[in-house]
Amino acid sequence: MEHNLRLILEDADLFPDGVLQKDPSFGWPYYHARKLHGKIDLDLLPNLASFLKDEPRTFLLRQFEFLTSREVLGDNENAIKRFKQALGRVNSLLDTSPELKDSRNQGLLAALVYYELKKDIPVGSFLRWVLQNHLYLIEQSSSDDLIDIFDKVLESRRRTIFVSMPFGKPKPEDHYATIERICKEVSEAHNLKPPMKVERVDWFHDGTSYEIDDKIVEMISDCGLLIGNLTHCNPNVYHEIGLLMGKAKAEGKAVANMLLFLDESVTDDRDKFVGFNLRGIKQLRFTKPEIEFVPALKENLERFFKLKS
């Protein structure tokens, strides 16, 4: 294939740009591969050099064909710029994941570029999934299969609720039990498959060793919704809420996916205090959990997960 592509991409007299763009036998991916071939500085992309070294034309064409078929690149000149930028970001990503540096799996690379271009899905989540499941050890994978499987994983994670809460105090434990119960009831009432899943970091066991801060960041990054318990003015809760707010801002989202609440039945005024940076954010405040918190929580969950109009 590389030999045939040499003629097609390099002989502009025999195959003019317009022919590559419009002829059904070719298409815009051929044009994009022509325009980018020979214009990638491998010194700036050392982690990707092996992919481009042996069959650069075939590599570029296959990447553009796949990304165009997935509709993250269009039939336009801007696709070349966006693809180059995505390659640069993936190269940097591989610096943080040395396990992937020896991979020659073009399907895996195409999937990484795809998630870099598809901004509504975090590429970091996909990368963690690849590493945790040792998928980088596979010599060749189908990009479509990787993406289709991970999209199913994401569907489950979007219904995962991370509860940020103080530990060692009775009321937050009761609140957590209430959240678990209501999520189960809502899932059953709407026949959700997969159902809502409630997590807290001290209950998370996956059989691996990790720094607790790293696990918190991962769980917050991957969850569909964070429920923050502001009762007792806990600094860790504030930190976790701040992480989610910073992530939302970095992704250009107007609001973070979070629901905050405060149990005002606690007796100490210090336990009812809310920092000034969170006071202006909507919160569920209550003194009677079953009468006030439960129906409000249920309504907010149904609205957030678009289970009711």
Secondary structure, DSSP 8 states (H G I E B T S, - for coil): -HHHHHHHHH-TTTS-HHHHHH-TTS-HHHHHHHHHTT---TTT-GGGHHHHHS-HHHHHHHHHHHHHHTTSS-SSTHHHHHHHHHHHHHHHHHHT-GGGGG---HHHHHHHHHHHH-TTS-HHHHHHHHHHTTGGGSS---HHHHHHHHHHHHHHHTTEEEEE--SS-HHHHHHHHHHHHHHHHHHHHTT-SS--EEE-GGG---SS---HHHHHHHHHHH-SEEEEE-TT--HHHHHHHHHHHHHHHHTT-SS-SEEEEEETT-S-GGGG---HHHHTS-EEEES-IIIIIHHHHHHHHHHHTTS--
